[in-house]
Amino acid sequence: MYRARVIPCLLIRGNGLVKTRKFKEPVYVGDPINAMRIFSDKEVDEIVVLDIDASREGREPNYALIEEMAGEAFMPMAYGGGIRNLEQVRRLIRSGIEKVVINTAAIESTDVIREAVDMFGSQAVVGAVDIKKTLFGGYRVVTKSATIDAKIGLDEHIQNLISAGVGEIFLNNVDRDGMMAGYDVQLIRSITQKVNVPVVVCGGAGTVEHLSQAVSEGGASAVAAGSMFVFHGKHRAVLINYPKNIDF
């Protein structure tokens, strides 16, 4: 029987592992290599690693760090951050990454997605979308760590990514990032009902029930979380964890 994937999402800044709230105030929470080893030991379904500064700073991915992390990953690993061209995708795949997560570059053009899909297949390319709620209750697409309004409609952008051939959509809710108060299930459902590719949702998970709601009520194919898997208790003590025997 099919079971939705449960995916830790690790944020990288420099050579450290950090966690944010609403994409702001990154707090150092540990060594990414050690975190990867622990998550491998816990036999997680998959893992996503995002460099939160690479695209905003206009720099290359940190290939040395990525390769070292991939070497410790005994699960499928996806990487995003600073990816702008096919040569970078090729180098990342050679480093041991199963999937590339493309966000900022796809705002201006989906060419790199089309090229990567042609070369490696749609299963290796994830289209990431960062969203924020507007004052009028709608949603806007943002980019470069949510510092810039992409000036494109959410539905339009998602359809552009799908038309370019992405194997799945990674939907990251800026307003709920790190808050651990639950996903925006209504938004998730409004998207999953319109698309024919898997949707991975991130931003808001604090309990197993939140994960379950995103899948059973929202129709998500996979649920990703950061704070839920690196913090413990009301004082947010750093403790890497991963729920066992999740059934939804």
C-alpha positions as CSV (number, residue, x, y, z in Angstrom):
1,M,0.0,0.0,0.0
2,Y,1.3,3.5,-0.9
3,R,2.4,5.6,2.0
4,A,3.2,9.3,1.8
5,R,6.9,10.2,2.3
6,V,8.0,12.0,5.4
7,I,11.0,14.2,4.6
8,P,13.3,16.2,6.9
9,C,14.3,19.5,5.3
10,L,17.7,20.8,6.3
11,L,18.7,24.4,5.9
12,I,22.4,25.2,5.2
13,R,24.1,28.5,5.8
14,G,27.8,28.5,5.2
15,N,29.0,25.1,6.6
16,G,26.4,25.0,9.3
17,L,22.9,23.6,9.8
18,V,20.4,26.3,10.7
19,K,16.6,26.7,11.3
20,T,14.5,29.8,10.5
21,R,11.2,31.2,11.4
22,K,9.3,32.7,8.5
23,F,12.6,32.5,6.5
24,K,14.2,34.9,9.0
25,E,16.6,34.8,12.0
26,P,18.5,31.7,11.1
27,V,19.6,29.9,14.3
28,Y,22.6,27.5,14.3
29,V,21.4,24.0,15.3
30,G,24.4,21.8,14.4
31,D,26.8,20.2,12.0
32,P,25.1,19.1,8.8
33,I,27.3,16.1,8.3
34,N,26.4,14.8,11.8
35,A,22.7,15.5,11.2
36,M,22.9,13.5,7.9
37,R,24.4,10.5,9.7
38,I,21.7,10.6,12.4
39,F,18.9,10.8,9.9
40,S,20.5,8.0,7.9
41,D,20.6,5.9,11.1
42,K,16.9,6.7,11.6
43,E,16.1,5.4,8.1
44,V,14.2,8.5,6.9
45,D,12.3,8.2,3.7
46,E,14.1,11.0,1.9
47,I,15.9,14.2,2.8
48,V,16.0,17.7,1.3
49,V,18.9,20.0,1.8
50,L,18.5,23.7,0.9
51,D,21.2,26.4,0.9
52,I,19.3,29.4,2.0
53,D,21.9,32.0,0.9
54,A,23.3,30.7,-2.4
55,S,20.7,32.1,-4.8
56,R,20.3,35.4,-2.9
57,E,24.1,35.9,-2.9
58,G,24.4,34.8,-6.6
59,R,26.9,32.1,-5.8
60,E,27.5,28.4,-6.7
61,P,26.4,25.5,-4.6
62,N,28.9,24.4,-2.0
63,Y,29.9,21.3,-3.9
64,A,32.4,20.0,-1.3
65,L,29.8,20.1,1.5
66,I,27.1,18.6,-0.7
67,E,29.3,15.7,-1.7
68,E,30.3,15.0,1.9
69,M,26.6,15.0,2.9
70,A,25.6,12.8,0.0
71,G,28.3,10.4,1.1
72,E,26.6,10.0,4.4
73,A,23.1,9.8,3.0
74,F,21.6,6.3,2.9
75,M,18.3,7.6,1.6
76,P,17.4,9.7,-1.6
77,M,18.8,13.2,-1.2
78,A,17.6,16.3,-2.9
79,Y,19.5,19.6,-3.0
80,G,18.5,23.2,-3.8
81,G,20.2,26.5,-3.7
82,G,22.2,28.5,-6.3
83,I,21.2,26.2,-9.3
84,R,21.1,28.2,-12.5
85,N,22.4,26.0,-15.3
86,L,22.7,22.5,-16.6
87,E,26.4,22.1,-15.8
88,Q,25.6,22.8,-12.1
89,V,22.9,20.1,-12.2
90,R,25.3,17.7,-13.8
91,R,27.9,18.3,-11.2
92,L,25.4,17.9,-8.4
93,I,24.1,14.6,-9.8
94,R,27.7,13.3,-10.0
95,S,28.1,14.3,-6.4
96,G,25.5,11.7,-5.4
97,I,22.3,13.8,-5.4
98,E,19.2,12.1,-6.6
99,K,17.2,15.2,-7.2
100,V,17.8,18.9,-7.8
101,V,15.4,21.5,-6.4
102,I,15.2,24.5,-8.6
103,N,13.5,27.7,-7.4
104,T,14.9,31.1,-8.1
105,A,16.2,30.4,-11.6
106,A,12.8,29.1,-12.8
107,I,11.1,32.5,-12.0
108,E,12.8,34.1,-15.0
109,S,13.0,31.1,-17.3
110,T,12.2,27.4,-17.1
111,D,15.0,26.5,-19.6
112,V,17.3,25.0,-16.9
113,I,14.4,22.7,-15.8
114,R,13.7,21.6,-19.4
115,E,17.4,20.9,-20.0
116,A,17.8,19.0,-16.7
117,V,14.7,16.9,-17.4
118,D,15.9,16.1,-20.9
119,M,19.3,15.0,-19.5
120,F,18.3,13.2,-16.3
121,G,14.5,12.7,-16.4
122,S,11.6,14.4,-14.6
123,Q,12.1,12.2,-11.5
124,A,15.4,14.1,-10.9
125,V,14.0,17.6,-11.0
126,V,11.8,19.3,-8.4
127,G,10.2,22.7,-8.9
128,A,10.2,24.7,-5.7
129,V,7.7,27.4,-4.9
130,D,8.0,29.8,-1.9
131,I,4.7,31.5,-1.1
132,K,3.5,34.2,1.3
133,K,0.0,35.3,2.1
134,T,-1.1,38.7,0.9
135,L,-3.1,41.3,2.8
136,F,-6.1,40.3,0.8
137,G,-6.0,36.6,1.7
138,G,-4.4,35.4,-1.5
139,Y,-0.9,34.1,-2.1
140,R,2.1,35.5,-3.8
141,V,5.2,33.8,-5.1
142,V,8.4,35.1,-3.5
143,T,12.1,34.3,-4.3
144,K,15.6,34.7,-3.0
145,S,14.8,33.7,0.6
146,A,11.4,35.5,0.4
147,T,13.0,38.9,-0.1
148,I,11.6,39.6,-3.6
149,D,8.1,39.4,-5.0
150,A,8.3,37.2,-8.1
151,K,5.4,39.1,-9.7
152,I,3.7,35.9,-11.0
153,G,0.5,34.2,-10.1
154,L,0.8,31.0,-8.0
155,D,-1.3,28.8,-10.3
156,E,0.5,30.2,-13.4
157,H,3.9,29.6,-11.9
158,I,3.1,26.0,-10.9
159,Q,1.7,25.2,-14.3
160,N,4.8,26.7,-15.9
161,L,7.0,24.3,-13.8
162,I,4.8,21.3,-14.7
163,S,4.9,22.2,-18.4
164,A,8.7,22.4,-18.2
165,G,8.6,18.7,-16.9
166,V,9.3,18.8,-13.2
167,G,8.6,15.5,-11.5
168,E,7.2,17.1,-8.4
169,I,6.4,20.4,-6.8
170,F,7.9,21.5,-3.4
171,L,5.6,24.0,-1.9
172,N,7.1,26.0,1.0
173,N,4.9,28.3,3.0
174,V,7.0,31.2,4.3
175,D,4.4,32.4,6.9
176,R,4.3,29.0,8.6
177,D,8.0,28.2,8.4
178,G,9.3,27.2,11.8
179,M,6.0,28.0,13.6
180,M,5.0,24.4,14.1
181,A,1.3,25.3,14.2
182,G,0.2,23.2,11.2
183,Y,0.1,23.3,7.5
184,D,-2.3,25.4,5.5
185,V,-4.4,22.5,4.5
186,Q,-6.9,24.5,2.5
187,L,-4.2,25.9,0.3
188,I,-2.6,22.5,-0.2
189,R,-5.9,21.0,-1.2
190,S,-6.5,23.9,-3.7
191,I,-3.3,23.0,-5.4
192,T,-3.3,19.2,-5.3
193,Q,-6.7,19.2,-6.9
194,K,-5.4,21.1,-9.9
195,V,-2.1,19.3,-10.7
196,N,-1.1,15.8,-11.9
197,V,2.3,15.6,-10.3
198,P,3.2,14.9,-6.6
199,V,3.2,17.9,-4.3
200,V,5.6,18.0,-1.4
201,V,4.5,20.5,1.3
202,C,6.7,22.3,3.8
203,G,6.1,24.9,6.4
204,G,4.1,24.4,9.6
205,A,4.5,20.8,10.8
206,G,4.7,20.4,14.6
207,T,3.0,17.1,15.2
208,V,2.3,13.8,13.5
209,E,-1.3,14.9,13.2
210,H,-0.2,17.9,11.1
211,L,1.6,15.5,8.8
212,S,-1.5,13.3,8.5
213,Q,-3.8,16.3,7.8
214,A,-1.6,17.5,4.9
215,V,-1.9,14.1,3.3
216,S,-5.5,13.0,4.2
217,E,-7.2,16.3,3.9
218,G,-4.8,18.3,1.7
219,G,-3.9,15.5,-0.7
220,A,-0.1,16.0,-0.4
221,S,2.0,13.2,-1.7
222,A,4.8,14.0,0.8
223,V,5.3,16.1,3.9
224,A,8.5,17.9,4.7
225,A,9.4,19.5,8.0
226,G,12.4,21.1,9.7
227,S,11.7,22.3,13.2
228,M,9.7,19.2,14.1
229,F,12.7,17.0,13.4
230,V,15.4,19.1,15.0
231,F,13.8,20.6,18.1
232,H,12.3,19.0,21.2
233,G,10.0,20.5,23.8
234,K,8.7,24.0,24.4
235,H,12.1,25.4,24.9
236,R,13.2,24.1,21.5
237,A,16.1,22.1,22.7
238,V,18.1,20.7,19.7
239,L,17.4,17.0,19.4
240,I,17.3,15.3,16.0
241,N,14.3,13.0,15.9
242,Y,12.1,11.3,13.4
243,P,8.7,9.6,14.1
244,K,8.5,5.9,13.7
245,N,5.6,3.8,12.2
246,I,3.8,6.8,10.7
247,D,0.6,5.5,9.1
248,F,-1.7,7.8,7.1
